[in-house]
Amino acid sequence: MSTDNSNTTNFAKDIWHKDKEHFTHPWQMFDSFSEEGSLVMARAEGSYLYDIEGKRYLDSVGGLWCTNIGQGRDEMADAIAEQIRQLTYASPFVDTTTIPAAQLASKISDLAPGSLNHVMFSCGGSTAIDSAYRLIQFYQNCRGLHQKKHIIARDGSYHGSTYLAMSIGGKKADHPPEFDYKRDDIHHVSNPNFYRATGFDTQAAFLDFLIDELEQKILDIGADKVAAFFAEPILGAGGVIVPPEGYHQRTHALCKKYDVLYVSDEVVTAFGRLGSWFASEEIFGIVPDIITCAKGLSSGYLPLGATIYSDEIHGVIAEQGRDRCFANGYTYSGHPVCCAAALKNIEIMERENIFENAKLVGDYFGEQLKTLLDLAIVGEVRGYRLMQCVEFVANKETREDFPANIDIGKIISDIADAKGLMVRPIGNLNVMSPPLILTKDEVDFIVTTLRASILEAMDSLGYNA
Ligand SMILES: Cc1ncc(COP(=O)(O)O)c(C=O)c1O
């Protein structure tokens, strides 16, 4: 072995060790982590990641639903460097701003549907959700509706991991009892997952149930007490659940009927993943009162989130709250360097017509993944465009899950890693949300590699193909 190689190996081991001893990761599993530690990524280009040993992976996870325009673009690096040289930071508080923050707020307002013309910046999706919640409280208090504070969200939803965002989220696996949650004014209704719903022959019957359930929940709490309904257009981390056709329009209509604000959590779906700037109106036909976004807004180049809200809400808070201080925001709200990155990201999306690719390749991706349905343990393939998921089951007929000691999603994703493909294991799922620049050839690689990985896993578990 050459000295160069052994230096690299020593460096890789040192980094792996430092990480294992000192970096407490989001969603770390203490038992396995203490032995296995992390896979260290060192470099990226476009849709590909390279680990510290130089092994290449097609990143079909898109970072974490976020590397929309692909990694390592010089133009992005230049825009970020230029803004750092020009102005690294100025306080956004009260009445100071910066050129990129003002330009980006205006650009987002142009792109957002309806009268959503007002933007609060934050550092990511969770804080965008927190800001939405605080805005809702301020708004209802300004209206004199001091009791109207309750929130309804869905089982299986994910809205982030601040105390509040996690309490609004309804994913049971993310609610270990060692953490506490805000429960007094947060309620959940059913996950709109038809594949796992029992007792319904058709999606239409299931949809009727979901709508009745939401209406009953509003009435049980009291319409005068329900402030807002939080919903992802497609549930993401909860398993890429596309609700039955018409779900968003009917839940939106219910919200209007009972004076309940509709918060569309587009942290994953905004900025191209489904082939549109925002999915709420373009894909699902609704104009919400508030949209939260992050991730694709800066394509993961720098941390940035936004809470976009309507003229109607702004009218109330600016008028009724005019002599009050809107005490919400962060040191880094509208950080000029992050905003400059987002502006350049949006410019690239527009110039390269990336959404056309997301539509074309996204539709092909969905079709090709469906070819995996012939495998004995593939229960369902679902999603829309560049947001897809494969669900594994022990028995296709009964939809029975694998026993808890068989972590099927992780078994398959580990095999895929070894073959140079990253997919995201979430329980019995493999979730994929690749960059919007994905090609059809790369789709073919993903599907072929995933098929080979599933077959290898089946073989090791004693399943017939
Ligand atoms: C729908 C949704 N909302 C909010 C968040 C939280 O975003 P962040 O991790 O940037 O705080 C996520 C993260 O995956 C998300 O998927």
The ligand as an ORCA input file, in Angstrom:
! r2SCAN-3c Opt
* xyz 0 1
  C     -42.774     18.978      5.121
  C     -41.635     19.405      5.995
  N     -41.798     20.455      6.816
  C     -40.801     20.897      7.603
  C     -39.568     20.276      7.593
  C     -38.473     20.758      8.486
  O     -37.480     21.393      7.754
  P     -36.036     21.607      8.383
  O     -35.430     20.263      8.585
  O     -35.347     22.461      7.360
  O     -36.212     22.341      9.660
  C     -39.349     19.194      6.738
  C     -38.058     18.513      6.696
  O     -37.857     17.495      6.062
  C     -40.414     18.740      5.932
  O     -40.276     17.658      5.136
*
